[in-house]
Amino acid sequence: MKNVYEVLREKEQQLVTMQKEVDALRIVAPLLEDEVKTPAPISQQLHQANAKKGVLP
């Protein structure tokens, strides 16, 4: 059986790690959302060129 204090320490460390991950996602999520709303210029150019050639995505 594990020591209860060891389990508590592990869970606290997991909580710290998860909080860092959540903070990072809060920073990145708006950037990714903007990227989805506004396609990159290269992507637009490729899409337009393929459309002219009759190539479907």
C-alpha positions in Angstrom: 0.0 0.0 0.0 1.3 3.5 -0.9 2.0 6.1 1.7 -0.9 8.5 1.7 1.5 11.5 1.7 3.3 10.2 -1.3 -0.1 9.8 -3.2 -1.0 13.4 -2.1 2.3 14.8 -3.3 1.9 13.0 -6.7 -1.7 14.3 -7.1 -0.5 17.9 -6.2 2.2 17.6 -8.9 -0.3 16.4 -11.4 -2.6 19.4 -10.5 0.3 21.8 -11.1 1.1 20.2 -14.4 -2.5 20.3 -15.5 -2.8 24.0 -14.5 0.2 24.8 -16.7 -1.4 23.0 -19.6 -4.7 24.8 -19.2 -2.9 28.1 -19.0 -1.0 27.3 -22.2 -4.3 26.3 -24.0 -5.9 29.5 -22.9 -3.1 31.4 -24.6 -3.1 29.3 -27.8 -6.8 28.8 -28.3 -7.6 32.4 -29.5 -4.6 32.2 -31.9 -5.8 29.0 -33.4 -9.4 30.3 -33.6 -8.1 33.3 -35.6 -6.1 31.0 -37.9 -9.2 29.0 -38.7 -11.3 32.1 -39.4 -8.6 33.7 -41.6 -6.9 31.4 -44.0 -3.2 32.0 -44.6 -2.5 33.9 -47.8 -0.5 30.9 -49.3 -3.4 28.6 -48.6 -5.8 31.0 -50.4 -3.4 31.3 -53.4 -3.1 27.5 -53.6 -6.8 27.0 -53.4 -7.4 29.6 -56.1 -4.8 28.1 -58.4 -6.2 24.6 -57.9 -9.7 25.9 -58.6 -8.5 27.4 -61.9 -6.9 24.1 -62.8 -10.1 22.2 -61.9 -8.4 20.3 -59.1 -10.7 19.6 -56.2 -9.4 19.6 -52.6 
